Each structure stands twice: as C-alpha cells, then as structure tokens.
C-alpha cells in the first residue's frame, strides 16, 4: 500500500505529495508537446512523408508513450482506471505500425489522438474559461457569416451567377472568414465587396482571439499569472492585498533591524570604553600624604 501508513489511495490518485506536485508541473509542461504531437501528423503524414514523415510519426508517438509511462509510475494503479486504459489503448493503437509492411492504423490513429487530446483539454482547469471565450467568439463569427452571406447573396445574385444559391453564398462567407480565399466565388458589386471586407476583418480578429486564447491556455504567454496560480494563491495569507502590504513593509522592517543592530553595537562599544577608562581618584585621597 503506497502513501502514508494507514491511508489507502484510490486508483488514479498520485502516490505521494511529491508525485502530485511533480504531476502538476509535468502536465503543464506536456500540454504543448501533446498538442503538437496530435496535430503535426495531420500535416506530415508518416506513410507518405518519406524519412521526415517516419521521424515525425515515431517522435510524436514517443511523446504519448512518455506521458503514459510517467502517469503509470506516479499514480496509484493508473492502469486500472478508465482513463489509464484509454491512454494505453491510444498508445498501442497509434504505435508506428507503418514501419511494418501492410500494417497501418491510418486515420483511425489520428482520431484516437484527437480524442485523447480532447479528453486532456476537458479535464484541465482552464478548459472552461477557454471554451467560454471561444464560444462567444464563435457566436459572433457565425452571426457575421450568416448575415454577411445573406446580404451578399441579395446584392450579387441578380448580376453574379456565382452566387446562384444561398448555399453558395454561405460557402463563400465561410471561405472568406477563415482567410482561405479559394477564389471560386468572387463578389462583383460594391455592396458585396464591402461585405467581403467586413467578413475578412472579422476573420483576422477571430484568428487573433483564437491564437491568444490557446496561448494563454497552454501557458505560452508568460507575461501574466496563470489561472491555476491565481487559484492557488487565493488563500487569506496569499491574497494580492496581503502580498502588496508585505512587500511595502519589507524595507521598513529591514531598516528597523539595522537600526537595532547599530544600537547594540554602540552599547557594546560604550561598555568596552568604560572598562578601559581609568577611574578618577576619590575625594581626600591626598590628605594623608
């Protein structure tokens, strides 16, 4: 039985307080590598990327393997939990089977990694705040795409055969706000171009908000305090007011300590001088001479 005597830890819990602190730092550091290891094989496919694809496939799999091994070693019976079994299944199913002829998990492996990444995001503390931010941005973006597409359809359909249906206009709006710009549908009227300009500006803003939210969630933005650190420092002894007061009183306390030390040194020096100084003769000492 791990942990302190007389206590029994449930499967999945850290084995000790030291393991809990280590896992907190490890999970925070592994967010970005796990995201990259999930998305990079979508760009560089191991089966068709040559030597670079093979290296990417093996390296990204090793990231998931290392993450699983660390949790197994630091958590009590992690392999018996549902999350542990799922992580093991992902590691086995997404192994570099493409190195063997005729053995490849294909897109199934990619979907498994995406599922595991989604699970990691859902269990993290900052996920709710991230989803709230992205949800508001998504509502605004969808509203602008729908309104802009319908406006462009009304202005373009009489003179532009490319806007034949509302579906074509919606397709054009989605392509425009994502800044993809296929060029298969192009507005010709002044109203349509003004709508396109508004949608493009909105798309750039949406991408900026998305990048900023993800950077904050992944702790890439080191300029401020993270959400978890703020939550941990919310105790009465660590509130911002108490911290500011302590920092303001620190110079005064240091000066007081120095003054007290100087006073002690002066008193010691005075005692030493008093001990070496000759005593004055007593009154009438010369009368008997």
Steps between C-alpha positions, in 0.01 A plus 500: 500500500651834387490829681493567873434215744134441565380666179381325186514689174243447230610396152615797300603716795862617534712263703629775728500874547828519311345309209200734501726806478706338225192404298369854524820638348526213250144535370547874455825444308352223284203696367683650207691182402176301506323756282788504252524120500130480420484761225839459332421157348200663333740721305786254452345159444746227610391261224571745220744750646819308430775504761361817660158339534650193666691714750190705574289186547744340742580818695135595549418149615786511753344813650177313573693198625707713741186671628335165570809350668540798732136478610532127559805551720363797691135401544366217709378216273450740211462211257184385681316827445288576196728784394804279544351225284405751234849654501656155465267418211598827328871426546466149360267592213705803392836322515719532189343198333571665165857374533367150429376426148124477479444611862367851543234656720448786254247766588376291790822576689457870436144494632615318813762763569246774446266326745774476760593864450136599543488302823812675630351838419170416669660394830729803526407792724523769235278317251174660616641851467643413157170360374313803631728733307490293182123457532436874497738546209330218309156654550618835365680339205202284405266798520721712276541217248126436478399868480783585263432203274131580473578866431752407232254251346233767474743745340683253273241248384336728237833578328744230608433136400752378756250589776236267357365376834509587867726199551753650261490825694550320832791305351654826386451652847668205675794502258539874546488511882754218527733705274534202266385685190454230236388759246228276355234758598585869474262794568463753220272769645612774737269373776636148465858622525423706809347190660808300401723761664302483823513120504876495433570745782284290729691188395833659589364607839359153567834337419676747732264426787531127438881514499504712816258271683696188408829665596357595838359151550832337410691746720692640208423852620735546796423868549226437755398257769330182385153401609623214717757717676232758575273229641777364720588843637142586601555404864483783759876485554573537131244756381625784278432754780703303753783452252506873418499591869782258573709635214439859616595424865813305409733806461373650828556175686851469356583859605366438851714188532811690387436782749455249782827329405683835496362585844628170639843561349515852644403368845769230483760757395399730784539218752846417368611861519365529854698190604835633367460860628697572832282577802529853642675530846270502798446825693760557783737234380798741520425620859690222664819555299 
